[in-house]
Each structure stands twice: as structure tokens, then as C-alpha cells.
Amino acid sequence: GSPLLLRLPTMENVNLESVDQMLDNYNGQEAYEALSKMERTSEVEWRLANAIYILTNDINDPKERRNKLTQGFELAKSAFEKDPTNAEAAKQAAILVGSLSESASNTLEQMKLGAQFKKYLDLTMDLDPEPDMVVLHMRGRFSFKVASLGFLERTMACKVLKSLPPCTYDDALKDLLAAEKIFPALDTLLFIGKAYLGKGETDKAREYLKRVAEEEGVDAVDEETINDAKKLLEDL
């Protein structure tokens, strides 16, 4: 066999389980290096996208983070195109484009990326009707975004998204609180606090925001989440 074939092992003789353990343990770099040596199947590409997403959480520079998120999104999209029945590929695409929309430079770009996010989120739920913590968080966050749109933003969103679901803060809370039950992630707690703020329930909002503000962050994204909670608490 040629050296090239040795460098590109097929799916049959590669243990993706060990890669999944790396991803579960948030070892993005290790997983990325292992996956980079493999043939680009749908199963490999969505895992590469996941590894890149993990790595972006440690990047402080916004431009560099966006570039990496875009790279990950392209891989997840490609994984889904190769296998349109792959719920994990759709989920990674939703996670990555959702992160891109959060840091978009203007409202129109945010709306366009939000439309892509909704598309992949819906595909994920169609393929896997039992939502996990991540899907519940994303759906709750989307409901929160829609519920908190002002009149002009809502008008623009209706044009971009064609139709806008009538989401409320209660819709957001239903999913976010269900996600919290599975695992109380910092960004989930933050958005629960924000949703209670949106409803005018400041005591409940304060309770959740304090939980976030008192945590120790493990990466750049955590620090941003904690700072966000602290700012909101100052205004209460």
C-alpha cells in the first residue's frame, strides 16, 4: 500500500469511540488531531466540527473565534449534505451557526444567520425527536431571542425568516428549565435569568444571575457569560 493510504485510515479500522471520549472530555485539540488523519466521511466531519467548536471556547480574539466557528459550520454543513439523516451533523451545524449569529456585527446579518440556525435546529428535532440538553438550550434560547425582539427587529426578522414563530418568554423558560434539569450549564442559567427579567420577575432573575456570577469560569466563553450576569445584576 502507498503511504497516503496509510495516512488515511478507513472508518472500519478507526476507533471513533476514543474520539468521542476526547470530545466528551472537552479535549478538542486531541480530537481534532486524531480526526484530521481520517477520511472525510459524514461521521468524521461532524466530529471535526464539534472539536473546532470546543477549541473556539478558548479563543479571546472575536475575529479569530468567528473564523474558526465559520470553519466548523462549513464542516458540519458538509457532514449533513453527505448524510441528510445524520442528526448529530444537523445539531453541530445549529450549534456553530447559532454561535456565529450571537456575535454578528449587525442585526440583518444576525437575522440571516438566525434563519440558518432555525433550519438546522428544526432538522435536528425532526431527526431526533427526543431533545437532549443542548437542543433544549438552543430551542429555549431561540424562543428568548424572538420574545425579546423590538418592533423594528421583528419586522426585519419576518422578512428574513418569512414567518416568525410566536415565541414567548414562557416558551423559552419551559425549554431552558428542562435543560437545566439535565445539566445546569452557565449559559443556560444566564438565559433563564434573562427570560425571568423579560417577564418582569426580578427576584427569580436575580436568583439565577447570582448563581452565574458566583461561578469560576474555565474558558473565555465562561468569562463572558459570568461578566454578562454581573452587568445585569448591577442594573437590578
C-alpha positions in Angstrom: 0.0 0.0 0.0 1.1 3.6 -0.6 2.0 5.9 2.3 -1.1 8.0 1.5 -3.4 5.1 2.2 -1.7 4.5 5.5 -2.2 8.1 6.4 -5.9 8.0 5.6 -7.3 5.0 7.5 -10.8 4.0 6.6 -13.7 4.1 9.0 -13.6 0.3 9.6 -10.2 0.4 11.3 -10.6 3.6 13.2 -11.9 3.7 16.7 -14.3 6.7 16.8 -15.2 5.7 20.3 -11.9 7.0 21.6 -12.5 10.3 19.7 -16.0 10.5 21.3 -14.4 10.2 24.7 -12.0 13.0 23.9 -14.9 15.2 22.8 -16.9 14.3 25.9 -13.9 15.3 28.0 -13.6 18.6 26.0 -10.2 17.6 24.6 -10.8 19.5 21.4 -7.2 19.6 20.2 -6.5 15.9 20.8 -9.8 15.0 19.0 -9.1 17.4 16.1 -5.6 15.9 15.5 -7.0 12.3 15.6 -9.8 13.2 13.2 -7.6 15.2 10.8 -5.9 12.0 9.8 -9.1 10.2 8.9 -11.1 10.1 5.6 -13.7 12.9 5.5 -16.9 10.9 5.9 -20.0 12.5 7.4 -19.2 10.9 10.8 -15.7 12.3 10.8 -16.8 15.8 9.6 -19.4 16.4 12.3 -16.9 15.3 15.0 -14.3 17.7 13.5 -16.9 20.5 13.7 -17.5 19.6 17.3 -13.8 19.6 18.1 -13.4 23.1 16.4 -16.4 24.4 18.5 -14.7 23.2 21.7 -11.4 25.0 20.6 -13.3 28.2 19.9 -14.4 28.5 23.6 -10.7 29.2 24.5 -10.2 31.9 21.9 -10.4 35.5 23.2 -10.0 37.4 19.9 -13.5 37.8 18.4 -12.3 37.8 14.8 -10.3 34.7 15.2 -13.2 33.0 17.0 -15.6 33.8 14.2 -13.1 32.4 11.6 -12.9 29.2 13.5 -16.7 29.0 14.0 -17.2 29.5 10.3 -14.7 26.7 9.5 -16.6 24.4 11.9 -20.0 25.4 10.4 -18.8 24.6 6.9 -17.7 21.1 8.1 -21.0 20.4 9.8 -22.9 21.5 6.7 -20.8 19.3 4.6 -21.4 16.4 7.0 -25.1 16.9 6.8 -25.0 17.2 3.0 -23.2 13.8 2.8 -25.8 12.2 5.1 -29.1 14.1 5.5 -30.3 11.5 8.1 -27.4 12.4 10.5 -29.0 14.3 13.5 -25.6 14.9 15.0 -24.4 16.7 11.9 -27.5 18.9 11.9 -27.0 19.6 15.6 -23.4 20.7 15.2 -24.4 22.9 12.3 -27.1 24.5 14.6 -24.6 25.0 17.5 -22.0 26.6 15.2 -24.2 28.9 13.2 -26.0 29.8 16.5 -22.7 31.0 17.9 -22.0 32.9 14.7 -25.3 34.7 14.9 -24.7 35.7 18.6 -21.6 37.6 17.5 -22.9 39.0 14.2 -21.8 42.6 13.5 -25.3 43.9 12.6 -29.0 43.0 13.0 -29.5 41.9 9.4 -26.6 39.5 9.5 -27.8 38.2 12.8 -31.2 37.5 11.3 -29.8 35.7 8.3 -27.6 33.5 10.5 -30.6 33.1 12.8 -32.6 31.7 9.9 -29.9 29.1 9.2 -29.8 28.3 12.9 -33.6 27.7 12.9 -33.3 25.5 9.8 -30.7 23.2 11.4 -32.4 23.2 14.8 -35.7 22.1 13.1 -33.8 19.4 11.1 -32.2 18.1 14.4 -35.5 17.8 16.1 -37.1 16.1 13.0 -34.4 13.5 13.0 -34.2 13.0 16.8 -37.5 13.8 18.4 -36.1 13.3 22.0 -34.3 16.6 22.6 -31.1 16.5 24.7 -29.8 19.3 26.9 -28.1 21.1 24.1 -31.1 21.0 21.8 -33.4 22.2 24.7 -30.9 25.0 25.4 -30.8 26.1 21.8 -34.6 26.0 21.3 -35.1 27.9 24.5 -32.5 30.5 23.5 -34.2 30.9 20.1 -37.6 31.5 21.8 -35.9 34.0 24.1 -34.4 35.9 21.1 -37.8 36.0 19.3 -39.7 37.0 22.5 -37.3 39.9 23.2 -37.3 41.4 19.6 -38.4 45.0 19.3 -41.0 46.1 16.7 -38.4 47.1 14.0 -36.3 43.9 14.6 -39.5 41.8 14.5 -40.5 43.4 11.2 -37.0 42.7 9.7 -37.0 39.2 11.1 -40.3 38.4 9.5 -38.9 39.5 6.1 -35.7 37.4 6.5 -37.3 34.4 8.2 -40.5 34.6 6.0 -42.5 33.6 9.1 -41.7 34.1 12.7 -43.0 31.7 15.4 -45.0 33.4 18.1 -42.5 32.6 20.9 -42.9 33.9 24.5 -40.6 34.1 27.5 -42.6 31.2 28.9 -41.8 29.1 25.9 -38.1 29.9 26.4 -38.3 29.1 30.2 -40.0 25.8 29.5 -37.1 24.5 27.4 -34.3 26.3 29.4 -35.6 24.9 32.8 -35.8 21.4 31.2 -32.2 21.8 30.0 -31.1 23.0 33.5 -32.6 19.8 35.0 -30.3 17.7 32.8 -27.3 19.9 33.4 -27.1 23.4 34.9 -24.7 24.9 32.3 -23.7 28.5 32.9 -25.2 29.8 29.6 -28.5 28.1 30.4 -28.6 29.7 33.8 -27.9 33.1 32.3 -30.7 32.8 29.8 -33.1 31.6 32.5 -32.2 34.8 34.4 -32.7 36.9 31.2 -36.1 35.3 30.5 -37.3 36.0 34.0 -36.1 39.6 33.5 -38.1 39.7 30.3 -41.2 38.6 32.3 -40.5 41.2 34.9 -39.9 38.6 37.6 -36.8 40.2 39.1 -36.5 38.0 42.2 -36.3 34.9 40.2 -34.0 36.6 37.6 -31.6 37.7 40.5 -31.5 34.2 41.9 -30.3 32.7 38.6 -28.0 35.6 37.7 -26.3 35.3 41.1 -25.7 31.6 40.5 -23.8 32.5 37.3 -21.9 35.5 38.8 -20.6 33.4 41.7 -19.1 30.7 39.4 -15.5 30.3 38.4 -15.1 30.3 34.6 -13.0 27.6 32.9 -12.6 29.3 29.5 -13.1 32.6 27.6 -16.8 32.0 26.8 -17.5 31.2 30.5 -15.8 34.5 31.5 -18.1 36.4 29.0 -21.2 34.6 30.4 -20.2 35.5 34.0 -19.5 39.1 33.1 -22.8 39.4 31.4 -24.6 38.1 34.5 -22.7 40.6 36.7 -23.6 43.5 34.5 -27.3 42.5 34.6 -27.2 42.2 38.4 -25.7 45.7 38.7 -28.7 47.1 36.8 -31.3 45.3 39.0 
